[in-house]
């Protein structure tokens, strides 16, 4: 009977050691996965900062381009008005 109890205790110890070993391995995998996730989060944050920076640069560049385009359109309209005014003859100048 004492022999049986010793065998049971020994098996329980082996099972506890195996369980302890598995828990340690699981903790290691968890720590590694956590490290990978933190690295991924950092990469995503860096990408977001880069995108925001590039986006603001693009907005500024487009705004400058839009202002130049509007100025050019105004100048073209002014030239068209001047051309139309020069072509517009008075009724008494029909013989010229």
Residue, then its C-alpha position, 0 to 999 in steps of 0.5 A: x500500500x505504501x508502495x502504491x502511494x509512492x507511485x501515485x505521488x511520483x506520477x503526480x510529481x511527474x505530471x506537475x513537472x510536465x505542467x510546470x514545463x508547459x506553463x513556462x513554455x507558454x509564458x515564453x511564447x506569450x512574451x515573444x508574441x507580446x513583443x512582436x505585437x508591440x513592435x507591430x504597433x510601433x511600426x504602425x504608429x510610425x507609418x501613421x506619422x509618416x502618412x500624416x506628414x506626407x498628407x500635410x505636405x500634399x495639401x500645402x502643395x495642392x493649395x499653392x498649385x490651386x492659387x497659381x491656377x486661379x491667378x492664371x485663370x483671372x489673368x486669362x479672363x482679363x486678357x479676354x476682356x481687353x481683347x473683346x473691348x478692343x474689337x468692340x467698335x462704336x457704331x460711328x467707327x464702322x468705316x474704319 
